[in-house]
Amino acid sequence: MGEDTTSATPDQADLQAWATTYGLTTPVVADPGFGLLGRYSTTRSYPSYTLIGPGGEVISKDESGYERSAIEAVLPY
């Protein structure tokens, strides 16, 4: 979460509220100023799709998603 509803860095209560609202069981973490997201998204739009290959290599950044063939092309055989 990059910011709260007032454009401030989210605190623990904001993160917990987000997780509760959306029924998330995975961790929700703060990303102040969208610093991490900014590395993987050119427009900072949501949803943001990043194709990550084996070993954590960033293959491509795209804001519109990926076709199945593009994903299969980077999978190890």
Helices and strands as residue ranges (DSSP letters): H 12-21, G 32-34, H 37-40, E 49-52, G 54-56, E 58-62, H 68-74
